[in-house]
Amino acid sequence: MKFHALCIATLMASSSFGASAAELSYNYLELDLERATVDAGGEDFDDSDDVDFDGLRFRVSGSFTNHVYGFAHFARRVNDDYDADIDLEEFEVGLGAHFALAESTDALIELAGQRLAVEVLDENASTKGLRTSVGVQSAFNDRFSGIVKANYFDGSDYDGEFGGTVGAQVKLNKTWGAVGEVEFAEDIRQFRLGLRASF
């Protein structure tokens, strides 16, 4: 009986250790393959409403305190379906705060400045704006975590609009994880698959 009780106690300790290992990290580097689908909404693109851009996004995030973190990302995507390449670039930098709702579940608030730029045949146009987000991030176990955010975008050259972000991470080991994310707004949808190194 004592042997069985010892085995059960050991298994329970191991299982609770696994649960406590389900921690959320705000310190990471990430590289994503990205597709951005833009609703052109006109006749400039052979009467097609959707234009796809493929490229890469690099993202970095780091904690300043137990509850405050900073982040930045740069993305560059290209469409070469037409007579000239169309480049779509995005740069974002911001601050976020997280607060525990439960064990391994945080509420998030983020504020970020954005710069969006389009280049065609050496002609370019750009605009600046702000993104405000609120959401929840949760580690369901020591391997799998997910995030959901509601976003509000407002800029100098476009009216304010709402959007959302849904993402997940599968941890491969203590450092590396595979990530996937979908972000959508009124006239753009972004799909990402990448690799994250957490510290």
KEVOZA-501141 format. One line per 5 residues: number of its first residue (from 0); their letters; for each residue x, y, z of N, C-alpha, C, O. Coordinates in steps of 0.05 Angstrom, whole numbers, plus 32768, in hexadecimal, padded with zeros to 4 digits. Atoms other than C-alpha are relative to their C-alpha. Layout:
REM KEVOZA-501141
NUM) A) X:Y:Z:X:Y:Z:X:Y:Z:X:Y:Z ~ ...;
This chain:
REM KEVOZA-501141
0) MKFHA) 8010:7FE8:8000:8000:8000:8000:8011:8019:8000:800C:802C:7FF2 ~ 7FEE:7FE9:7FFE:8038:8030:8012:800D:8005:7FE5:8010:801C:7FDC ~ 7FF3:7FFD:801A:8059:8022:7FCF:7FED:800D:7FEC:7FF4:8020:7FDE ~ 8014:7FF5:8012:8018:8031:7FA9:7FFB:801E:8007:7FF8:802E:7FF5 ~ 8004:7FE5:7FF8:800D:8070:7FD2:8017:8012:7FF7:8013:8029:7FEF;
5) LCIAT) 7FE8:7FF0:8008:8054:8087:7FC3:7FFF:8005:7FE2:8005:801B:7FD9 ~ 8002:7FFD:801D:8049:807B:7F78:7FEB:8015:7FF9:7FF0:8026:7FE8 ~ 8016:7FEC:8005:8007:80A2:7F79:8009:801C:8007:8004:802F:7FF8 ~ 7FF7:7FE5:7FF8:8027:80DB:7F9F:8015:800B:7FEC:8014:8023:7FE6 ~ 7FEC:7FF7:8013:8061:80DD:7F6E:7FF3:8009:7FE6:7FFA:801D:7FDA;
10) LMASS) 800E:7FF8:8019:8032:80DE:7F32:7FF1:801A:8003:7FF0:802B:7FF1 ~ 800F:7FE7:7FFB:8008:8115:7F52:8014:8017:8000:800D:802D:7FF6 ~ 7FEC:7FEB:7FFF:8047:813E:7F5F:8009:8006:7FE4:800D:801E:7FDD ~ 7FF8:7FFB:801C:805D:8134:7F17:7FEB:800F:7FF0:7FF2:8021:7FE1 ~ 8015:7FF3:800F:801A:8148:7EFC:7FFC:801D:8009:7FF6:802D:7FF8;
15) SFGAS) 8002:7FE4:7FF8:8017:8187:7F27:8018:8010:7FF6:8015:8028:7FF1 ~ 7FE9:7FF2:800B:805D:8198:7F10:7FFB:8008:7FE3:8002:801E:7FDA ~ 8007:7FFA:801C:8045:8193:7EC8:7FED:8018:7FFE:7FF0:8028:7FEC ~ 8013:7FEA:8001:800C:81C2:7ED7:800D:801A:8006:8007:802F:7FFA ~ 7FF2:7FE7:7FF9:8039:81F5:7EF8:8013:8009:7FEA:801A:8021:7FE9;
20) AAELS) 7FEE:7FF8:8016:8066:81F3:7EBB:7FF2:800E:7FEA:7FFF:8018:7FD8 ~ 800F:7FF2:8014:802E:8210:7E92:8000:801E:8005:7FED:8029:800F ~ 7FFC:7FE4:7FFB:8049:8256:7E95:7FFF:8010:7FE6:8005:8006:7FD0 ~ 8001:7FEE:8017:803E:8291:7E66:801A:8011:7FFF:8022:801B:8013 ~ 7FE8:7FF1:8003:807C:82B3:7E4A:7FFB:8019:7FEF:7FED:8017:7FDA;
25) YNYLE) 8002:7FE7:800F:8080:82FB:7E32:801C:8008:7FF5:801F:801F:7FED ~ 7FE4:7FFC:8009:80CA:82F5:7E1F:8005:7FED:7FE9:800A:7FD5:7FEE ~ 7FFC:8013:8016:80D3:82D9:7DD9:8009:800F:7FE7:8005:8027:7FE4 ~ 7FFB:7FF7:801B:80EC:82E1:7D92:7FEF:7FED:7FEE:7FED:7FD5:7FF3 ~ 8011:8010:8011:80BF:82C9:7D59:8003:8007:7FE3:8006:801F:7FDC;
30) LDLER) 7FFF:7FFC:801D:80C4:82C0:7D0E:7FE9:7FF1:7FF3:7FE5:7FD9:7FF8 ~ 8019:800C:800B:8084:82B3:7CE6:8001:8002:7FE1:800A:8016:7FD6 ~ 8009:7FFE:801B:8071:82A3:7C9F:7FE4:800C:8001:7FD4:8004:8012 ~ 8019:7FF1:7FFD:8036:82D1:7C91:7FF3:8004:7FE4:8001:8009:7FD0 ~ 8010:7FF8:8018:7FFF:82D9:7C5D:7FEC:8015:8009:7FDD:8011:801C;
35) ATVDA) 8013:7FEB:7FFB:7FD8:831A:7C5D:7FED:8002:7FE8:7FF6:8005:7FD1 ~ 8014:7FFE:8015:7F98:831B:7C35:7FF1:801B:8003:7FE3:801F:8017 ~ 800C:7FE5:7FFF:7F80:8362:7C25:7FE8:8001:7FEE:7FE9:7FF8:7FD7 ~ 8018:7FFC:8011:7F3A:8373:7C0C:8004:801B:7FF1:8001:8030:7FFD ~ 7FFA:7FE8:8010:7F4B:83A3:7BD3:7FE6:8010:7FFB:7FE7:8029:7FFB;
40) GGEDF) 801A:7FF2:8003:7F01:83B3:7BC8:7FFD:8011:7FE8:7FEF:8025:7FE8 ~ 8002:7FF0:8018:7F0B:83CE:7B82:8006:7FF1:7FE7:8007:7FD8:7FE8 ~ 7FFB:800D:8019:7F1B:83C0:7B3A:801D:8002:7FF7:8024:7FFB:7FE1 ~ 7FE4:7FFD:8007:7F65:83CE:7B3C:800F:7FE6:7FFE:8025:7FE5:7FF3 ~ 7FF2:801A:7FFF:7F77:8385:7B46:7FF1:7FEB:7FF1:7FE9:7FD6:7FFC;
45) DDSDD) 800E:8013:8012:7F54:8362:7B0C:7FE5:7FF8:800C:7FDE:7FE0:800C ~ 801B:8005:7FF4:7F10:8368:7B2F:8000:7FED:8017:7FEB:7FE2:801F ~ 7FFE:8011:7FE9:7F29:833E:7B69:8000:8011:8019:800E:8025:801B ~ 8001:7FF1:7FE7:7F17:8356:7BAF:8016:7FF9:8013:801C:8009:8025 ~ 7FEB:8009:7FEE:7F4E:832E:7BD2:801B:8000:7FF3:801E:7FF5:7FDD;
50) VDFDG) 7FE5:8000:8009:7F98:8339:7BC9:8012:7FF4:8016:8011:7FFD:802D ~ 7FF0:800E:7FEC:7FC9:830A:7BEC:801D:8009:8000:8029:800D:7FEA ~ 7FE4:7FF9:7FFC:800D:831E:7C07:800D:7FEB:8011:8003:7FE4:8027 ~ 7FF1:8014:7FF1:8040:82EB:7C1F:801B:800C:800A:8028:801A:7FFB ~ 7FE7:7FF5:7FF6:807C:82FA:7C4B:8007:7FF5:801C:7FFD:7FE0:8024;
55) LRFRV) 7FF6:8008:7FE6:809D:82F7:7C8F:7FF9:8016:8015:7FF7:802D:800E ~ 8004:7FED:7FEA:8090:8317:7CD3:8014:7FF8:8016:8015:7FE0:801D ~ 7FEE:8004:7FE9:80C4:831E:7D0B:7FF5:800F:8018:7FEE:8027:8016 ~ 800C:7FF5:7FE8:80AA:832B:7D51:8012:7FFB:8018:801E:7FE6:801B ~ 7FF1:8002:7FE7:80CD:8338:7D94:7FEF:800A:8016:7FE0:801E:8013;
60) SGSFT) 800F:7FF8:7FE9:80AE:833E:7DD9:8012:7FFC:8019:8021:7FE9:801A ~ 7FF0:8002:7FE7:80CF:834B:7E1D:7FF2:800D:8017:7FE6:8022:8014 ~ 800C:7FF5:7FE8:80B8:8357:7E64:8011:8016:800C:802A:8013:800D ~ 7FF3:7FEB:7FF1:80CA:8397:7E88:7FFC:7FFC:801E:800F:8001:802E ~ 8007:8006:7FE4:80A8:8385:7ECA:7FF0:7FE6:8001:7FED:7FD9:7FEC;
65) NHVYG) 8011:8018:7FFE:807D:834C:7EE4:7FE6:8002:7FF0:7FDA:7FEE:7FEA ~ 801A:7FFD:800D:8041:836A:7EC1:8001:8010:7FE6:7FED:8011:7FD7 ~ 7FFE:7FEF:8017:805B:8397:7E89:8014:7FF5:7FEC:802A:7FEC:7FF4 ~ 7FEE:800A:8015:807B:8382:7E47:7FFF:8012:7FE8:7FEB:8021:7FE4 ~ 7FFE:7FF1:8019:8091:83A2:7E07:8002:7FED:7FE8:800A:7FD6:7FEC;
70) FAHFA) 7FFF:8012:8017:808C:8386:7DC1:8003:8011:7FE6:7FFD:8029:7FE6 ~ 7FFE:7FF3:801B:809B:8397:7D78:8000:7FEA:7FEB:8008:7FD4:7FF0 ~ 7FFE:8013:8016:8093:8376:7D35:8004:800F:7FE6:7FFB:8026:7FE3 ~ 7FFD:7FF6:801B:80A6:8382:7CED:7FF8:7FEA:7FED:8001:7FD4:7FEF ~ 8009:8013:8014:8083:8360:7CB3:8003:800C:7FE4:7FFE:8024:7FE0;
75) RRVND) 7FFF:7FF7:801C:8090:8364:7C68:7FF4:7FEA:7FEF:7FFC:7FD3:7FF1 ~ 800D:8013:8012:8063:8342:7C35:8000:800B:7FE4:8001:8023:7FE0 ~ 7FFE:7FF8:801C:8065:8343:7BE9:7FEA:7FF2:7FF0:7FE4:7FDA:7FF5 ~ 8011:800C:8014:8032:8337:7BB2:800C:8004:7FE5:8013:801B:7FDE ~ 7FF4:7FFE:801B:804E:8327:7B6D:7FEE:7FF5:7FEB:7FF7:7FEB:7FD6;
80) DYDAD) 8014:800A:8013:800E:8314:7B49:7FFC:8013:7FE8:7FEF:800B:7FD5 ~ 8006:7FEC:8014:800E:8353:7B1F:801A:8009:7FF2:802E:7FFC:7FF6 ~ 7FE9:7FF7:8010:803D:837A:7AF1:8017:8009:8012:802E:8009:8009 ~ 7FEB:7FF7:7FED:8063:8395:7B2E:7FFB:7FF5:801B:7FE5:7FF0:8024 ~ 8002:8009:7FE5:8072:837C:7B73:7FF4:8015:8011:7FF9:802D:800E;
85) IDLEE) 800C:7FEE:7FEC:8048:839B:7BAA:800A:7FF8:801C:8005:7FE1:8024 ~ 7FF6:8006:7FE5:806A:839F:7BEE:7FEE:800C:8015:7FE5:8023:8013 ~ 8011:7FF8:7FEA:8041:83A3:7C2D:8010:7FFC:801A:8016:7FE5:8021 ~ 7FF0:8001:7FE8:8068:83B4:7C6D:7FF1:800A:8018:7FDF:801B:8015 ~ 800D:7FF7:7FE7:8053:83BC:7CB5:8014:7FFF:8016:8023:7FEC:801A;
90) FEVGL) 7FEE:7FFF:7FE8:807A:83D2:7CF2:7FEE:8008:8017:7FDD:801A:8015 ~ 8010:7FFB:7FE8:805C:83D2:7D38:8012:7FFF:8019:8024:7FED:801B ~ 7FF2:8000:7FE6:8078:83E3:7D7D:7FED:8008:8015:7FDD:801B:8011 ~ 8013:7FFA:7FEC:8052:83E4:7DBE:8006:7FF5:801B:801B:7FE9:8020 ~ 7FFE:8009:7FE5:8048:83D5:7E07:7FE7:7FF0:8007:7FD1:7FF5:7FFD;
95) GAHFA) 8016:8010:7FF7:801C:83A2:7E29:8001:7FFB:801E:8016:7FFE:802A ~ 8001:8007:7FE4:8005:8390:7E6F:7FEF:7FE7:8003:7FDC:7FE3:7FF5 ~ 800F:8019:7FFB:7FEE:834C:7E89:7FFA:7FFD:801E:800A:8004:802F ~ 8009:8004:7FE5:7FC7:833A:7EC7:7FF4:7FE4:8003:7FE5:7FDC:7FF2 ~ 8009:801B:7FFD:7FB9:82F5:7EE2:7FE2:7FFF:8006:7FD8:800C:8018;
100) LAEST) 801C:8006:7FFB:7F71:82DE:7EDD:7FFC:7FE6:800F:7FEA:7FE3:801F ~ 8000:801A:7FF2:7F7F:8297:7EF4:801C:7FF5:7FFC:802D:8001:7FEE ~ 7FE6:800D:8004:7FBA:8268:7EF6:8004:7FFA:7FE3:7FF4:7FED:7FD6 ~ 7FF9:8004:801C:7FDB:8269:7EB1:7FED:800E:7FED:7FEC:8007:7FD5 ~ 8012:7FF0:8011:7FA7:829B:7E96:8003:801D:8007:8000:8025:801E;
105) DALIE) 7FFC:7FE3:7FFC:7FB5:82E5:7E8C:7FEC:8010:7FEF:7FE5:8008:7FD8 ~ 800D:7FEC:8011:7F8C:8320:7E75:8015:8013:7FF5:8028:8019:8003 ~ 7FEC:7FEF:800E:7FB1:834E:7E44:7FF3:801A:7FF8:7FDC:801C:7FF0 ~ 8007:7FE6:800C:7FAE:8397:7E31:8019:8009:7FF1:802F:8009:7FFC ~ 7FE9:7FF7:8011:7FDA:83B1:7DF8:7FF9:801A:7FF2:7FE3:801F:7FEA;
110) LAGQR) 8002:7FE7:8010:7FE6:83F5:7DD7:8019:8001:7FEF:802F:8000:7FF8 ~ 7FEA:8001:8012:8011:83F8:7D99:7FFD:8015:7FEA:7FE7:801B:7FE1 ~ 7FFF:7FEF:8018:8025:842A:7D63:8007:7FF0:7FE8:8019:7FDE:7FE9 ~ 7FFC:800F:8018:8024:8411:7D1C:8008:8013:7FE9:8000:802A:7FE8 ~ 7FFA:7FF3:8019:8042:8427:7CDA:7FFB:7FEC:7FE9:8008:7FD7:7FE9;
115) LAVEV) 8006:8011:8017:8026:8408:7C9A:8009:800E:7FE7:8006:8026:7FE3 ~ 7FF5:7FF5:8019:8047:8412:7C56:7FFB:7FEE:7FE9:7FFC:7FD5:7FEB ~ 8004:800E:8018:8038:83FD:7C0F:8013:800C:7FEB:8014:8024:7FE8 ~ 7FEE:7FF7:8015:806A:8401:7BD5:7FFA:7FF2:7FE6:7FF8:7FD9:7FE6 ~ 8005:800A:801B:805C:83F8:7B8B:8011:8010:7FEC:800E:8029:7FEB;
120) LDENA) 7FF0:7FF3:8014:808F:8408:7B54:800E:8019:800B:800D:802F:8000 ~ 7FF0:7FEA:7FF3:80BA:8433:7B83:7FEE:8017:800A:7FF9:802B:8014 ~ 8012:7FED:7FF4:807C:845A:7B97:7FF6:7FF4:801A:7FEE:7FDD:801B ~ 8009:800B:7FE7:8068:8454:7BDF:7FED:8013:800F:7FEE:802B:800B ~ 8012:7FF1:7FEF:8033:846A:7C10:8000:7FF2:801B:8004:7FDA:801D;
125) STKGL) 7FFF:800B:7FE5:8030:8461:7C5B:7FEB:800E:8012:7FE2:8024:800B ~ 8013:7FF4:7FEC:8002:846E:7C96:8008:7FF6:801C:8014:7FE1:801F ~ 7FFA:8007:7FE5:8008:846C:7CE1:7FE6:7FFD:8010:7FD2:8009:8009 ~ 8018:8004:7FF1:7FD7:8454:7D15:8006:7FF4:801B:801D:7FF0:8022 ~ 7FFE:800C:7FE6:7FCA:8436:7D59:7FEF:7FE6:8001:7FDA:7FE5:7FF4;
130) RTSVG) 800F:8018:7FFB:7FB4:83F1:7D6E:7FFC:7FFD:801F:8010:7FFF:802E ~ 8006:8006:7FE4:7F91:83E5:7DB1:7FF4:7FE5:8002:7FE1:7FDF:7FF3 ~ 800A:801B:7FFE:7F84:839E:7DC7:7FFB:7FF8:801D:8009:8001:802F ~ 8005:800E:7FE6:7F66:8378:7E02:7FFB:7FE3:7FFA:7FEF:7FDC:7FE5 ~ 8002:801D:8005:7F68:832D:7E08:8006:7FEF:8017:800A:7FF8:802E;
135) VQSAF) 7FF9:8015:7FEC:7F76:82ED:7E2D:8013:7FED:7FF4:8011:7FE5:7FDD ~ 7FED:8015:8008:7FB1:82BE:7E29:8000:7FEB:8016:8000:7FF1:802E ~ 8001:8016:7FEC:7FB1:827A:7E4A:8012:7FE9:7FF7:8012:7FE2:7FE0 ~ 7FF1:8018:8004:7FE0:823F:7E50:7FEF:7FE9:800A:7FEB:7FE6:8022 ~ 8012:8016:7FF8:7FB3:8201:7E50:800F:7FE9:800D:8005:7FDB:801E;
140) NDRFS) 7FEE:8014:7FF3:7FED:81D3:7E61:801D:8009:7FFA:8021:801F:7FEF ~ 7FE4:7FF8:8005:8039:81D4:7E5C:8008:7FFF:7FE3:801F:8006:7FDD ~ 7FFA:8001:801D:8035:81CA:7E10:7FF0:8013:7FF0:7FFA:801C:7FDB ~ 8012:7FF2:8012:7FFB:81F2:7DF6:7FF5:8019:800E:7FEC:8018:8025 ~ 800B:7FE8:7FF6:7FE6:823A:7DFF:7FF1:800E:7FEA:7FF6:8009:7FD2;
145) GIVKA) 800F:7FF2:8014:7FB5:8268:7DDC:7FFB:801D:8008:7FFE:8024:8020 ~ 8004:7FE4:7FFB:7FA5:82B2:7DD6:7FE8:800A:7FEE:7FE5:8001:7FD7 ~ 8016:7FF3:800F:7F67:82DA:7DC1:8000:801D:8007:8001:8024:801F ~ 8000:7FE4:7FFC:7F66:8325:7DB8:7FEB:800E:7FEF:7FE6:8006:7FD8 ~ 8010:7FED:800F:7F35:835B:7DA3:8010:8019:7FFB:801C:8024:800D;
150) NYFDG) 7FEF:7FEA:8008:7F57:8393:7D7D:7FF0:8017:7FF5:7FDA:8014:7FEA ~ 800B:7FE8:800C:7F46:83DA:7D6B:8016:8010:7FF3:802A:8017:7FFF ~ 7FEC:7FF2:8010:7F6C:83FE:7D34:7FF6:801B:7FF9:7FDF:801F:7FF2 ~ 8007:7FE5:8008:7F6C:8449:7D28:8018:800E:7FF5:802E:800C:8001 ~ 7FE9:7FF3:800C:7F98:8472:7CFB:7FF9:801B:7FF3:7FE2:8023:7FF2;
155) SDYDG) 8004:7FE6:800B:7FA2:84B4:7CD9:7FF2:7FFF:7FE5:7FE4:8012:7FDD ~ 800B:8002:801B:7F8C:849B:7C94:7FE9:7FEC:7FFE:7FE1:7FE6:7FE8 ~ 8017:8013:8001:7F55:8469:7CA7:7FF0:8002:8019:7FFA:8009:802F ~ 8012:7FFF:7FEA:7F19:8466:7CD4:8006:7FE9:8014:8011:7FD4:800C ~ 7FFD:8016:7FEC:7F1B:843D:7D15:7FF0:7FE8:7FF8:7FDA:7FE9:7FEF;
160) EFGGT) 800D:8019:8006:7F0A:83F4:7D0C:8008:7FEB:8015:801E:7FEC:8020 ~ 7FFB:8016:7FED:7F06:83B6:7D38:800A:7FE7:7FF1:8005:7FE4:7FD9 ~ 7FF6:8019:800A:7F28:8373:7D2D:8005:7FED:8016:7FFE:7FF2:802D ~ 7FFB:8014:7FEC:7F3F:8336:7D50:8019:7FF0:7FFA:8023:7FF0:7FE3 ~ 7FE9:8011:8003:7F7A:8307:7D5B:7FFB:7FE6:8010:7FF2:7FE7:8027;
165) VGAQV) 8001:801A:7FF3:7F79:82BC:7D6B:801A:7FF2:7FFA:8022:7FEF:7FE2 ~ 7FE6:800D:8004:7FBA:8296:7D75:8004:7FE9:8013:7FF6:7FE7:8028 ~ 7FF9:8017:7FEF:7FD9:8258:7D93:801E:7FFA:7FFE:802A:8000:7FEA ~ 7FE4:8009:8000:801D:823D:7DA5:8002:7FE3:800B:7FF5:7FDC:801F ~ 7FFA:801B:7FF6:8034:81F4:7DAB:801E:7FFF:8007:802F:8003:7FF5;
170) KLNKT) 7FE4:8001:7FF7:8074:81EE:7DD4:800D:7FE6:7FF7:8003:7FD0:7FFB ~ 7FF0:8017:8009:80A8:81C0:7DB5:8013:7FF7:8016:8018:7FE0:8019 ~ 7FF0:8005:7FE9:80D6:81C6:7DF1:7FFF:8019:8011:7FEE:802A:800D ~ 8001:7FE9:7FEE:80E6:81F9:7E27:8004:801A:7FF2:7FF8:802E:7FFA ~ 7FFA:7FE7:800E:80FF:822C:7DF5:7FEF:8004:7FE7:7FE4:801A:7FE3;
175) WGAVG) 800C:7FFD:801B:80DF:821E:7DB1:7FE3:7FF9:8000:7FDA:7FE6:800D ~ 801C:8006:8004:8097:8220:7D9D:7FF7:8007:7FE4:8001:8019:7FD7 ~ 800D:7FFA:801A:806D:821E:7D5D:7FE8:8011:8005:7FD8:800B:8017 ~ 8016:7FED:7FFC:803B:8257:7D57:7FF0:8003:7FE7:7FFA:8001:7FD1 ~ 8012:7FF9:8016:7FFF:8266:7D2C:7FED:8016:8009:7FE5:8017:8021;
180) EVEFA) 8010:7FE8:7FF9:7FD5:82A5:7D2A:7FEF:8009:7FE8:7FF8:8008:7FD2 ~ 8011:7FF3:8014:7F9B:82C4:7D04:7FF8:801B:800B:7FEE:801D:8022 ~ 8008:7FE5:7FF8:7F8F:830F:7D07:7FEE:800B:7FEA:7FF5:8008:7FD2 ~ 8012:7FF6:8014:7F55:8330:7CE4:7FF5:801B:8008:7FF1:8022:801F ~ 800D:7FE5:7FFE:7F38:8376:7CDA:7FED:8003:7FE9:7FE8:7FF0:7FDA;
185) EDIRQ) 8014:7FFC:8014:7F07:8395:7CAB:8009:7FFA:7FE3:7FFA:7FEE:7FD4 ~ 7FF7:8003:801B:7F32:8393:7C6C:801A:7FF0:7FFD:8026:7FF0:7FE8 ~ 7FE8:8010:8002:7F6C:8365:7C7D:7FFE:7FE8:8013:7FF5:7FEA:8029 ~ 7FFE:8018:7FF0:7F76:831E:7C96:801D:7FF6:7FFF:8029:7FF6:7FE9 ~ 7FE4:8008:8000:7FBB:8305:7CAC:8001:7FE4:800D:7FF6:7FDF:8023;
190) FRLGL) 7FFD:801C:7FF7:7FCE:82BB:7CB5:801E:7FFC:8004:802E:8001:7FF3 ~ 7FE3:8003:7FF9:8010:82A9:7CD8:8005:7FE4:800B:7FF6:7FD9:801A ~ 7FF5:8018:7FF4:8037:826A:7CE6:801E:8005:8005:802C:800F:7FF3 ~ 7FE4:7FF9:7FFB:807A:826F:7D08:800D:7FF0:8017:8001:7FDD:8021 ~ 7FF0:800D:7FEC:80AE:825B:7D3B:8007:8016:8015:8010:802B:800E;
195) RASF) 7FFA:7FED:7FEA:80B7:827D:7D80:8015:7FF4:8013:8013:7FDD:801A ~ 7FED:8007:7FEB:80F2:827B:7DAF:7FFA:8010:8019:7FFD:8029:8018 ~ 8007:7FF3:7FE6:80DD:828B:7DF7:8018:7FFF:8013:8027:7FEB:8013 ~ 7FE9:7FFF:7FED:810E:82A0:7E2D:7FF6:8005:801C:8007:8006:802F;
